[in-house]
Structures are given as structure tokens and as C-alpha cells.
């Protein structure tokens, strides 16, 4: 397990803070954020809806989930 100073970042998680991933929004979380899965790892993405296919930049990583933002080109 490593601590990068910007958040929790164990080496065995499938996402990394700052990196961009492509994913499909599969569900909506309790707070209304879109929910995507990257290698079965939950990523919450505000401003999305079910069915959206988006590029996501990971902004924060926790042990069981991450948060991201849509990358607009």
C-alpha cells in the first residue's frame, strides 16, 4: 500500500488518480452521480446519466471506490 500525499493509492487498484479511462455509466448512485465500473471497480461521475459512454479522469481514489470527472474534448 502506498500513500502519494494526494490520497490513498494501493498498487492493486485498477484505477489511478489523474489518469483517463473510457467507461459506460451503468447506474445512478444515492447522491445522483453516475456510476461506472472499471474492471469491476466503482467510479462515481457527476453530471452523467445511465447509458452515457464517457472518458473519465479519476480525481480521487478510495479503497472501494473512486470519483472522476468527464473529460470533454
ZIRAMO-V429569 format. One record per helix or strand. SS is the DSSP state (H for helix, E for strand). FROM is the first residue (numbers start at 1). LEN is the number of residues. Records with the same first field share a line. If there is no record, write none. Layout:
BEGIN
SS=FROM-LEN / FROM-LEN
END
This chain:
BEGIN
E=3-1 / 8-1 / 20-9 / 34-5 / 41-5 / 53-9 / 65-6
END
